Amino acid sequence: MYDVIVVGSGAAGMTAALCTAQQGLRTLVVEKAEHFGGSTARSGGGIWVPNNAVLAAAGQLDSPEQASTYLEHIAGDVPAELREAFLDAGPAMLAFVVAHTPLRFRWVRDYADYYPEAPGGRPRGRSVEPVPFNTELLGEEIKDLEPPYVPTPAGIVITQTDYRWLTLIGRHPRGLFTAAKVFARRFLPGRRLTMGQALAAGLRAGLKALNVEVRLNTAMTDLHFENDRVAGVLIGEELIKAPHVVLASGGFEHNEQLREQHQDIGTEWTVGAKANTGDGIEAGVRAGAAVGLMDEAWWGPSVPLPRGPYFLLAERSLPGCVLVDGVGRRFVNEAAPYIDVVKAMKGTTWLVFDHAYRSRYPFCGVPPRRPLPRRWSGSVLTAGSLENLAQEADLPELLDTVRRFNTLAVDGNDTDFHRGDSAYDRYYGDPRNHPNPNLAPLMTGPYYAVKIVPGDLGTKGGLRTDTRARVLREDGSVIEGLYAAGNTTASVMGHTYAGAGATLGPAMTFGYLAGLDITGGMS
């Protein structure tokens, strides 16, 4: 018999478990996969929480009023009380995690909010990330950590801040300095982790210090009820009893049926953890829970590579590339927030760039000036001239599009789609490219066309919850004893994406709110 069962070992679930266990409640975390950490461990590890102490320590003064104005502007379709619950509890959540785990955080310098020019938006950003985490603090359990989305050579660890400058390794002194700094980390005592790996490992270390078991290879098959309230979970035929259950088992990005039903898309282009098949959402629905935002995901344009999709972050913002539709027309600001780029996509999409772009910048992890792997041939077309590329890719309007784009790029003013106007665009631009860090003409062959698909970091629709993370029925009543957080729920971000870490920040905050409610607010 436990006091609390948490289903899922990502950041939302482990934060909830940390909160309840810290107050002495007997807490069990069950994890379907053979590793802990879920999509958190595969992520960039950024946390978007306005007005937190880490930002204040970095001299980045924020205010609840500014943050509230910003969220109201971009996510006004989300109930105001949910937005305010997140903003009110977020700073306390982060302070709690710092107090009860080995994790420490720092500001991701100048990583703008995704809509920094909106009322209340911040051009210098509100995102924080874990500092490199020494695996010795977790011990043997480090072997059970979910592997990263993109593996790096042994001993090489990269932070979000590093990533920005490493994309400019061939263009900017900061790129070379950052590469040297990353290389030097190999010689620090102990193995280090960064980004989502550090966040997941640090939260697990906090749970370990409280003797909380994270039971791997343990799939919840259903919820158990007694007297119209949650009384535990079923693990196959085994019943594990507890008066409180927190569903934090991720989204449904790997559930073919749910994705086709709600999103008319398959499962092959997501980078979410393989175990995320919507188990918690389906169990909640069987218990009478309401759902919302089931048509939504944390979308991002991706390249379908043989090893799996590659989520494009910096590549489309750098000067010398253009995104076109199935006939070769430009249709969006390439450097816009990734969720907006996918929402503008309709059918076949290509990222087109020239030899100068390829010589200057990494692409999908391949350093500049190196040939793209031959095994990528199913997604990459190459031709010596733009005319031949247009013919090979069957893009009849590409030549006219590039001529128009080149005129805008030389002038440095994208009057068609305003690329480079926003501080967010410029974060992943090339500051040595003038007059616009995001714009350069496509002039030199060979030319490349890379197939782009609507990928995602995971789904963002699920169970509806209240300000205390309690799961709600369609009529707004509470399912007693049942809580949910993270991608198992309908996101407080609604149809948008506030900034880097706007997945993990709310996930951890509502996990924390669930823990507070269970413990009577003692944490």
C-alpha positions as CSV (number, residue, x, y, z in Angstrom):
1,M,0.0,0.0,0.0
2,Y,1.3,3.4,-1.0
3,D,0.1,6.9,-0.4
4,V,0.9,8.0,-3.9
5,I,1.5,6.3,-7.2
6,V,3.0,8.3,-10.0
7,V,2.7,6.9,-13.5
8,G,5.6,8.0,-15.6
9,S,9.2,9.1,-14.9
10,G,9.6,12.3,-16.9
11,A,10.0,15.7,-15.4
12,A,6.3,16.1,-14.5
13,G,6.1,12.7,-12.7
14,M,9.4,13.0,-10.9
15,T,8.6,16.5,-9.7
16,A,5.3,15.3,-8.3
17,A,6.9,12.4,-6.6
18,L,9.6,14.6,-5.2
19,C,7.0,16.8,-3.7
20,T,5.0,14.1,-2.0
21,A,8.0,12.0,-0.9
22,Q,9.6,15.1,0.6
23,Q,6.6,15.4,2.9
24,G,7.0,11.8,4.0
25,L,4.3,10.2,1.9
26,R,5.1,6.7,0.7
27,T,5.5,7.3,-3.1
28,L,6.0,4.9,-5.9
29,V,6.9,5.8,-9.5
30,V,6.0,3.2,-12.2
31,E,7.6,3.5,-15.6
32,K,6.5,1.5,-18.7
33,A,9.9,1.7,-20.4
34,E,13.1,0.0,-19.5
35,H,14.7,3.4,-18.8
36,F,13.6,6.4,-16.7
37,G,13.3,10.0,-18.0
38,G,11.0,9.6,-20.9
39,S,10.9,12.5,-23.4
40,T,12.4,14.8,-20.8
41,A,15.7,12.9,-21.1
42,R,15.5,13.3,-24.9
43,S,14.8,17.0,-24.8
44,G,16.9,20.2,-24.7
45,G,16.1,20.4,-21.0
46,G,15.0,24.1,-21.1
47,I,12.5,25.3,-18.6
48,W,10.3,28.3,-19.3
49,V,9.1,29.7,-16.0
50,P,8.7,33.5,-15.8
51,N,9.9,35.6,-12.9
52,N,12.1,32.9,-11.4
53,A,15.1,33.3,-9.0
54,V,17.6,32.0,-11.6
55,L,16.6,34.8,-14.0
56,A,16.8,37.4,-11.2
57,A,20.3,36.2,-10.2
58,A,21.3,36.8,-13.8
59,G,20.0,40.3,-13.7
60,Q,16.9,39.5,-15.9
61,L,14.2,41.2,-14.0
62,D,10.7,39.9,-14.9
63,S,7.3,40.5,-13.3
64,P,4.1,38.5,-12.9
65,E,2.2,41.2,-14.7
66,Q,4.5,41.1,-17.8
67,A,4.3,37.3,-17.9
68,S,0.5,37.3,-17.5
69,T,0.1,39.9,-20.3
70,Y,2.3,37.8,-22.6
71,L,0.4,34.5,-21.9
72,E,-3.0,36.2,-22.2
73,H,-1.9,37.6,-25.6
74,I,-0.6,34.3,-27.1
75,A,-2.7,31.7,-25.2
76,G,-5.9,33.6,-24.5
77,D,-8.0,30.6,-25.3
78,V,-6.7,28.8,-22.2
79,P,-8.7,29.5,-19.0
80,A,-7.2,32.4,-17.2
81,E,-7.1,30.6,-13.9
82,L,-4.9,27.8,-15.4
83,R,-2.5,30.4,-16.8
84,E,-2.3,32.2,-13.5
85,A,-1.8,29.0,-11.6
86,F,1.2,28.2,-13.7
87,L,2.7,31.7,-13.4
88,D,2.0,31.8,-9.6
89,A,3.5,28.4,-8.8
90,G,6.3,28.2,-11.4
91,P,9.0,30.1,-9.5
92,A,8.2,28.2,-6.2
93,M,8.5,24.9,-8.2
94,L,11.9,25.8,-9.5
95,A,13.1,26.9,-6.0
96,F,11.8,23.6,-4.6
97,V,13.6,21.5,-7.2
98,V,16.9,23.4,-6.5
99,A,16.4,22.9,-2.7
100,H,15.7,19.1,-2.9
101,T,17.9,17.9,-5.8
102,P,21.5,18.4,-6.9
103,L,20.2,20.3,-9.9
104,R,21.4,23.9,-10.5
105,F,20.2,26.1,-13.3
106,R,21.3,29.0,-15.4
107,W,19.7,31.5,-17.8
108,V,19.9,30.6,-21.4
109,R,21.4,33.9,-22.4
110,D,19.3,35.9,-25.0
111,Y,17.2,32.9,-26.1
112,A,14.2,35.1,-26.8
113,D,10.6,34.2,-26.0
114,Y,9.1,32.8,-29.2
115,Y,7.0,36.0,-29.6
116,P,9.2,38.6,-28.0
117,E,7.6,41.5,-29.7
118,A,4.1,40.6,-28.3
119,P,2.9,42.5,-25.2
120,G,4.8,41.2,-22.2
121,G,7.3,39.2,-24.4
122,R,11.0,39.3,-23.6
123,P,13.6,39.6,-26.4
124,R,16.3,38.3,-24.0
125,G,14.1,35.4,-23.0
126,R,12.9,33.6,-19.8
127,S,14.4,30.1,-20.4
128,V,16.7,28.4,-17.9
129,E,18.6,25.1,-18.3
130,P,20.5,22.7,-16.0
131,V,24.2,23.3,-15.5
132,P,26.3,20.2,-16.4
133,F,25.4,17.4,-14.0
134,N,28.0,15.0,-12.5
135,T,26.7,11.4,-12.9
136,E,28.5,10.4,-9.8
137,L,25.7,12.0,-7.8
138,L,23.3,9.4,-9.1
139,G,25.6,6.4,-9.1
140,E,24.7,3.0,-10.7
141,E,21.2,4.1,-11.6
142,I,22.7,6.3,-14.4
143,K,22.7,3.2,-16.6
144,D,18.9,3.3,-16.5
145,L,18.6,6.8,-18.0
146,E,16.7,7.1,-21.3
147,P,19.3,7.8,-24.0
148,P,19.5,11.2,-25.6
149,Y,17.6,12.0,-28.9
150,V,20.9,12.8,-30.7
151,P,23.9,10.9,-29.3
152,T,27.3,12.7,-29.0
153,P,30.8,11.3,-28.9
154,A,31.9,9.9,-25.6
155,G,32.8,12.7,-23.2
156,I,31.2,15.5,-25.3
157,V,28.4,17.3,-23.6
158,I,26.6,20.3,-25.1
159,T,24.3,22.8,-23.4
160,Q,21.6,24.8,-25.1
161,T,23.8,27.9,-24.9
162,D,26.6,26.0,-26.5
163,Y,24.4,24.8,-29.4
164,R,23.7,28.3,-30.6
165,W,27.3,29.1,-31.1
166,L,28.4,25.6,-32.4
167,T,26.1,26.3,-35.4
168,L,28.5,29.2,-36.2
169,I,31.8,27.3,-35.7
170,G,32.9,28.2,-39.2
171,R,31.7,31.8,-39.0
172,H,32.2,33.4,-35.6
173,P,35.0,33.4,-33.0
174,R,32.5,32.5,-30.3
175,G,31.9,29.2,-32.3
176,L,35.5,28.2,-32.0
177,F,35.7,29.3,-28.3
178,T,32.6,27.3,-27.6
179,A,34.0,24.2,-29.3
180,A,37.1,24.5,-27.3
181,K,35.1,24.8,-24.1
182,V,33.0,21.8,-24.9
183,F,36.1,19.7,-25.7
184,A,37.7,20.8,-22.4
185,R,34.8,19.4,-20.4
186,R,36.1,15.9,-21.4
187,F,38.9,16.4,-18.9
188,L,36.7,17.3,-15.9
189,P,36.6,14.6,-13.2
190,G,33.5,12.5,-13.5
191,R,31.1,12.1,-16.4
192,R,28.9,15.1,-17.1
193,L,25.4,15.3,-18.5
194,T,23.6,18.4,-20.0
195,M,20.2,19.4,-21.3
196,G,17.3,16.9,-20.7
197,Q,19.8,14.2,-19.7
198,A,20.9,16.4,-16.8
199,L,17.4,17.3,-15.8
200,A,16.1,13.7,-15.7
201,A,19.2,12.5,-13.8
202,G,19.1,15.3,-11.3
203,L,15.4,14.7,-10.5
204,R,16.1,11.0,-10.1
205,A,19.0,11.8,-7.8
206,G,16.5,13.8,-5.6
207,L,14.1,10.9,-5.5
208,K,16.9,8.4,-4.7
209,A,17.9,10.6,-1.7
210,L,14.3,10.1,-0.4
211,N,14.4,6.4,-1.1
212,V,11.7,6.6,-3.8
213,E,11.5,3.6,-6.0
214,V,11.2,4.1,-9.7
215,R,10.0,0.7,-11.0
216,L,11.0,0.2,-14.6
217,N,9.4,-2.1,-17.1
218,T,6.1,-1.6,-15.3
219,A,3.2,-0.6,-17.5
220,M,0.0,0.6,-16.0
221,T,-2.9,-1.2,-17.7
222,D,-5.8,0.7,-15.9
223,L,-6.8,2.7,-12.9
224,H,-8.5,1.1,-9.9
225,F,-11.5,2.7,-8.2
226,E,-13.3,2.2,-4.9
227,N,-16.3,4.2,-3.8
228,D,-16.1,6.4,-6.9
229,R,-12.5,7.5,-6.2
230,V,-9.1,6.4,-7.3
231,A,-7.7,3.6,-5.1
232,G,-4.7,2.4,-7.1
233,V,-3.5,1.2,-10.5
234,L,-3.4,-2.2,-12.2
235,I,-0.1,-3.5,-13.6
236,G,-1.4,-6.4,-15.7
237,E,-3.2,-8.5,-13.1
238,E,-1.4,-7.0,-10.2
239,L,-3.2,-4.3,-8.1
240,I,-1.1,-1.7,-6.4
241,K,-3.2,0.4,-4.0
242,A,-2.9,4.1,-3.2
243,P,-5.5,6.8,-2.6
244,H,-3.7,9.2,-4.9
245,V,-2.6,8.6,-8.5
246,V,-0.7,11.1,-10.7
247,L,-0.8,10.4,-14.4
248,A,2.4,11.7,-16.0
249,S,3.0,9.1,-18.7
250,G,3.5,11.4,-21.6
251,G,1.5,12.0,-24.7
252,F,0.2,9.7,-27.4
253,E,2.7,10.4,-30.2
254,H,3.4,6.7,-30.7
255,N,-0.3,5.6,-30.7
256,E,-1.2,5.1,-34.4
257,Q,-4.9,4.9,-33.7
258,L,-5.1,8.1,-31.6
259,R,-2.9,10.1,-34.0
260,E,-4.9,9.1,-37.0
261,Q,-8.2,9.8,-35.2
262,H,-7.3,13.2,-33.8
263,Q,-4.5,14.5,-36.1
264,D,-4.7,12.6,-39.4
265,I,-1.0,11.8,-39.1
266,G,1.1,8.7,-38.3
267,T,3.8,8.1,-35.7
268,E,6.9,8.0,-37.8
269,W,8.0,11.6,-37.5
270,T,7.9,12.2,-33.8
271,V,11.0,12.3,-31.6
272,G,9.0,11.6,-28.4
273,A,10.0,8.6,-26.3
274,K,8.8,5.3,-27.7
275,A,6.8,4.4,-24.6
276,N,4.5,7.4,-25.1
277,T,1.4,5.7,-26.4
278,G,-1.2,7.6,-24.5
279,D,-1.8,5.0,-21.7
280,G,-2.5,7.6,-19.1
281,I,-4.9,9.5,-21.4
282,E,-6.8,6.4,-22.3
283,A,-7.1,5.2,-18.7
284,G,-8.4,8.7,-17.7
285,V,-11.0,8.6,-20.5
286,R,-12.2,5.2,-19.4
287,A,-12.6,6.8,-15.9
288,G,-14.8,9.5,-17.3
289,A,-12.2,12.3,-17.8
290,A,-12.7,15.1,-20.3
291,V,-10.0,15.7,-22.9
292,G,-8.8,18.8,-24.9
293,L,-6.3,19.8,-27.5
294,M,-6.2,16.3,-28.9
295,D,-5.4,17.8,-32.4
296,E,-2.3,19.5,-31.1
297,A,1.4,18.6,-30.7
298,W,4.7,20.4,-30.1
299,W,5.1,20.6,-33.8
300,G,8.4,21.2,-35.6
301,P,9.7,20.8,-39.2
302,S,11.8,17.7,-39.4
303,V,14.0,15.8,-41.9
304,P,13.0,12.2,-42.3
305,L,16.4,10.5,-42.1
306,P,17.1,6.7,-42.0
307,R,17.9,6.8,-38.3
308,G,14.7,8.7,-37.6
309,P,13.4,12.3,-37.9
310,Y,15.8,15.2,-37.3
311,F,14.1,18.2,-35.7
312,L,15.2,21.4,-37.4
313,L,16.0,24.2,-35.0
314,A,18.8,26.5,-36.2
315,E,19.2,25.2,-39.8
316,R,16.2,27.0,-41.2
317,S,17.0,30.4,-39.6
318,L,20.6,30.6,-41.0
319,P,21.1,32.8,-44.1
320,G,21.1,31.1,-47.5
321,C,18.2,28.8,-47.4
322,V,14.5,29.0,-48.3
323,L,11.5,26.8,-47.5
324,V,9.1,26.1,-50.3
325,D,5.9,24.1,-50.9
326,G,5.3,21.3,-53.4
327,V,5.4,23.6,-56.4
328,G,8.4,25.7,-55.2
329,R,6.6,28.7,-53.6
330,R,7.8,30.2,-50.4
331,F,5.0,30.2,-47.8
332,V,6.3,31.1,-44.4
333,N,9.0,32.9,-42.4
334,E,11.5,30.1,-42.3
335,A,12.9,31.3,-38.9
336,A,9.5,31.5,-37.2
337,P,8.8,29.4,-34.1
338,Y,8.8,25.8,-35.2
339,I,5.2,25.2,-34.2
340,D,4.1,27.9,-36.5
341,V,6.2,26.6,-39.4
342,V,4.4,23.3,-39.3
343,K,1.0,24.9,-39.0
344,A,1.8,26.7,-42.3
345,M,2.9,23.6,-44.1
346,K,0.5,21.9,-46.5
347,G,1.7,18.8,-48.3
348,T,5.2,18.3,-49.6
349,T,7.8,20.8,-48.3
350,W,11.4,21.4,-49.2
351,L,14.3,23.3,-47.6
352,V,16.4,24.6,-50.5
353,F,20.0,25.9,-50.0
354,D,23.2,26.5,-51.9
355,H,26.9,25.6,-51.7
356,A,27.7,28.7,-49.7
357,Y,25.2,27.8,-47.0
358,R,26.5,24.2,-46.9
359,S,30.1,25.5,-46.6
360,R,29.3,27.8,-43.7
361,Y,26.9,25.9,-41.4
362,P,26.3,22.4,-39.9
363,F,23.3,20.6,-41.2
364,C,21.5,17.9,-39.2
365,G,24.6,17.3,-37.2
366,V,27.0,17.2,-40.2
367,P,29.8,19.8,-40.0
368,P,30.1,22.4,-42.7
369,R,32.0,21.5,-45.9
370,R,31.5,17.8,-45.4
371,P,29.3,15.9,-47.8
372,L,25.9,14.9,-46.6
373,P,25.7,11.1,-46.1
374,R,24.7,9.0,-49.2
375,R,22.2,7.1,-47.1
376,W,20.2,10.3,-46.9
377,S,19.5,10.2,-50.6
378,G,15.8,9.4,-50.0
379,S,15.4,12.9,-48.4
380,V,18.1,15.0,-50.1
381,L,18.3,16.0,-53.8
382,T,21.4,17.7,-55.2
383,A,22.0,19.4,-58.6
384,G,24.7,21.6,-60.1
385,S,22.2,24.3,-61.1
386,L,19.0,25.6,-59.7
387,E,17.3,24.8,-63.0
388,N,18.3,21.2,-62.7
389,L,17.3,21.0,-59.0
390,A,13.8,22.5,-59.8
391,Q,13.4,19.8,-62.5
392,E,14.6,16.9,-60.4
393,A,12.4,17.9,-57.4
394,D,9.4,18.9,-59.7
395,L,9.3,22.4,-58.3
396,P,8.1,24.5,-61.3
397,E,8.0,27.8,-59.4
398,L,11.3,27.5,-57.6
399,L,13.4,29.7,-60.0
400,D,10.9,32.6,-59.7
401,T,10.8,32.1,-55.9
402,V,14.6,32.2,-55.5
403,R,14.9,35.2,-57.8
404,R,12.4,37.1,-55.6
405,F,14.0,35.8,-52.4
406,N,17.5,36.8,-53.6
407,T,16.4,40.4,-54.2
408,L,15.0,40.6,-50.7
409,A,18.1,39.0,-49.2
410,V,20.5,41.4,-50.8
411,D,18.4,44.3,-49.5
412,G,18.2,42.7,-46.1
413,N,14.4,43.3,-45.8
414,D,12.0,40.4,-46.2
415,T,8.9,42.3,-47.0
416,D,7.1,39.0,-48.0
417,F,7.4,37.1,-44.7
418,H,9.5,39.4,-42.3
419,R,12.3,36.9,-41.7
420,G,14.8,38.5,-39.4
421,D,12.5,41.1,-38.0
422,S,12.0,39.3,-34.7
423,A,14.6,38.8,-31.9
424,Y,13.6,35.2,-32.0
425,D,14.6,34.9,-35.6
426,R,17.9,36.5,-35.0
427,Y,18.9,34.2,-32.1
428,Y,19.7,31.4,-34.5
429,G,20.9,33.8,-37.2
430,D,24.5,34.6,-38.3
431,P,25.5,37.9,-36.7
432,R,28.4,38.3,-39.2
433,N,26.0,38.2,-42.1
434,H,24.9,41.7,-43.2
435,P,22.6,43.5,-43.4
436,N,20.2,40.8,-42.0
437,P,21.6,37.8,-39.9
438,N,18.9,35.5,-41.4
439,L,19.0,36.4,-45.1
440,A,21.5,35.6,-47.8
441,P,20.9,35.0,-51.5
442,L,21.2,31.5,-53.0
443,M,23.9,32.0,-55.7
444,T,26.4,29.2,-55.9
445,G,26.0,25.6,-56.9
446,P,25.7,22.8,-56.1
447,Y,22.1,23.3,-54.8
448,Y,20.3,21.1,-52.4
449,A,16.6,20.3,-51.7
450,V,15.9,18.5,-48.5
451,K,12.5,17.0,-47.8
452,I,10.7,18.4,-44.7
453,V,7.9,16.7,-42.8
454,P,5.6,17.8,-39.9
455,G,7.5,16.3,-37.0
456,D,7.0,16.9,-33.3
457,L,8.5,16.7,-29.8
458,G,5.4,15.0,-28.6
459,T,1.6,15.6,-28.4
460,K,0.2,18.3,-26.2
461,G,-3.4,17.3,-25.8
462,G,-4.9,15.1,-23.2
463,L,-6.8,15.1,-19.9
464,R,-8.4,18.3,-18.7
465,T,-7.2,19.4,-15.2
466,D,-7.9,22.3,-12.8
467,T,-5.5,24.7,-11.1
468,R,-4.5,21.9,-8.6
469,A,-3.8,19.4,-11.4
470,R,-6.9,17.4,-10.5
471,V,-8.4,15.5,-13.5
472,L,-11.9,16.8,-14.5
473,R,-15.0,15.2,-16.0
474,E,-16.9,16.8,-18.9
475,D,-19.2,18.5,-16.4
476,G,-16.2,20.1,-14.6
477,S,-16.4,17.9,-11.5
478,V,-13.3,16.4,-10.1
479,I,-12.4,12.7,-10.3
480,E,-11.3,12.2,-6.7
481,G,-7.8,11.2,-6.1
482,L,-6.7,11.5,-9.7
483,Y,-4.1,14.0,-10.9
484,A,-2.3,14.6,-14.2
485,A,0.6,16.7,-15.5
486,G,2.8,17.1,-18.5
487,N,1.9,15.8,-22.0
488,T,-0.8,13.6,-20.5
489,T,-2.9,16.8,-20.1
490,A,-4.3,19.5,-22.3
491,S,-1.4,22.0,-22.2
492,V,-1.7,25.4,-20.5
493,M,0.0,26.7,-23.7
494,G,-3.1,26.0,-25.7
495,H,-2.4,26.1,-29.4
496,T,0.9,28.0,-29.0
497,Y,4.4,27.8,-27.6
498,A,5.6,30.6,-25.3
499,G,9.4,30.0,-25.4
500,A,12.1,27.4,-25.1
501,G,11.1,25.0,-22.3
502,A,7.3,25.8,-22.4
503,T,6.8,22.1,-22.4
504,L,8.9,21.2,-19.4
505,G,8.1,24.4,-17.3
506,P,4.4,23.8,-17.1
507,A,4.8,20.0,-16.9
508,M,7.0,20.4,-13.8
509,T,4.8,23.1,-12.3
510,F,1.6,21.1,-12.5
511,G,3.4,18.1,-11.2
512,Y,4.4,20.3,-8.3
513,L,0.8,21.5,-7.9
514,A,-0.4,17.9,-7.8
515,G,2.1,17.2,-5.1
516,L,1.0,20.3,-3.1
517,D,-2.6,19.3,-3.3
518,I,-1.9,15.7,-2.2
519,T,0.2,16.9,0.8
520,G,-2.2,19.6,1.8
521,G,0.1,22.4,0.6
522,M,2.9,21.5,3.0
523,S,5.7,21.4,0.4
